[in-house]
Amino acid sequence: MVMAALGNVLARDHLRRYFAGGGVEARLRPVLGMEEWDVHARQNDSTTDRG
């Protein structure tokens, strides 16, 4: 993340523009659509100790 931020500063914000445009999303959406995501929403369990 630090290297990406540094590269973005040195490249005068071009790095962000490369990934923030619709072109990256359009190319990645079909690939990510093939993935099988096994993510479940976490239930709010007040008995779980999170401290």
Secondary structure, DSSP 8 states (H G I E B T S, - for coil): -HHHHHHHHHTTTHHHHHHHSHHHHHHHHHHHHHS----------TTS---
